[in-house]
Every structure is written in structure tokens, then in C-alpha cells.
Amino acid sequence: MIKTFISAAVLLSLPVAAYANERTFKRDGITYVYTSSRDGDATVLEGKAFPGGSSYTLTVRGTRVTGNVGGTPVSFRIAKPLAKGVETASR
């Protein structure tokens, strides 16, 4: 019984395992976890910022970024367009 409790406590203390397509980066002490997908000519970034866990969705079209961060609408420009994702072949 105690072994089960300790195992559960250890599992709960570990960070949530990232999905294969999740990416992370840190800036100013905040860790951003996100996934990206293509929607026509746009790249959609969806994720959360930690600590705090506030969620965000950003749509990038060329150098224009629009979206929602923690319930607040945002809109800004970036210096250059995002690189297109690398396509891989599968059998």
C-alpha cells in the first residue's frame, strides 16, 4: 500500500509528458509549450505558458501575428515569416 502511494506521488510530481509534436522554449523565466499546425497559408500555434498555465492561440500569416493570450486579444508583426515545416515521407 505504501509502495503504491509513493509511486503515485512520484508520478504526480513529474512534469506532464510532452506529445511528440509539442515544442517548448523559455523567455524571461517563462516556459512556453506549444503545438503548431498549418491552416492554408497560416501557421497556428496553440499552447500554454508556465508558471501559471495561461493558454494562447496565435495565427501567423507572413509577418502578421494575431490571436488570444490568456483571454486578451493580441496583434503584432514579426521580423520575418516563419519557416515552413519540414515534410517527411512515410511508408
C-alpha positions in Angstrom: 0.0 0.0 0.0 2.8 2.5 0.9 4.7 1.5 -2.2 1.6 2.3 -4.3 1.2 5.7 -2.6 4.9 6.6 -3.1 4.7 5.6 -6.8 1.6 7.7 -7.3 3.3 10.7 -5.5 6.3 10.4 -7.7 4.2 10.2 -10.9 2.2 13.3 -9.9 5.4 15.2 -9.2 6.8 14.6 -12.7 6.0 17.1 -15.5 3.4 16.0 -17.9 5.0 14.1 -20.7 5.1 16.1 -23.9 3.4 14.8 -27.0 5.7 14.1 -30.0 4.7 17.3 -31.8 4.9 19.6 -28.8 7.7 22.2 -28.6 9.0 24.3 -25.8 11.1 27.4 -25.3 11.9 29.7 -22.4 12.0 33.5 -22.4 12.2 35.8 -19.4 11.7 32.9 -16.9 8.6 31.7 -18.6 8.4 28.3 -20.3 6.1 28.1 -23.4 4.8 24.8 -24.5 3.0 24.7 -27.9 2.0 22.8 -30.9 1.9 24.1 -34.5 -0.3 23.3 -37.4 -0.9 24.6 -40.9 -4.2 26.1 -41.9 -4.0 27.1 -45.5 -1.3 29.8 -45.8 -1.3 30.3 -42.0 0.6 28.6 -39.1 -1.5 28.2 -35.9 0.4 28.0 -32.6 -1.6 26.7 -29.6 -0.1 26.2 -26.1 0.3 27.3 -22.5 2.8 29.4 -20.6 4.2 28.2 -17.3 4.2 29.0 -14.4 0.5 30.0 -14.4 -0.7 27.8 -17.2 -2.3 30.6 -19.2 -3.3 29.4 -22.7 -2.7 31.1 -26.0 -3.6 30.7 -29.7 -1.7 32.6 -32.3 -2.2 32.7 -36.0 0.8 33.6 -38.1 0.3 34.8 -41.7 3.5 36.1 -43.2 4.9 38.7 -40.8 1.5 39.3 -39.1 0.5 37.6 -35.8 -3.0 37.7 -34.3 -4.6 35.7 -31.6 -5.5 35.4 -28.0 -3.2 35.2 -24.9 -4.8 34.4 -21.6 -8.1 35.8 -22.8 -6.6 39.0 -24.2 -6.6 39.7 -28.0 -3.2 40.4 -29.4 -1.9 41.6 -32.7 1.7 42.3 -33.7 4.3 41.9 -36.5 7.4 39.7 -36.6 10.7 40.5 -38.4 10.4 37.6 -41.0 7.9 34.9 -41.9 8.1 31.6 -40.1 9.9 28.8 -41.9 7.6 26.2 -43.4 7.7 22.8 -41.5 9.8 20.0 -42.8 7.8 17.4 -44.6 8.8 13.8 -44.1 7.8 10.8 -46.2 6.3 7.7 -44.6 5.8 4.2 -45.9 
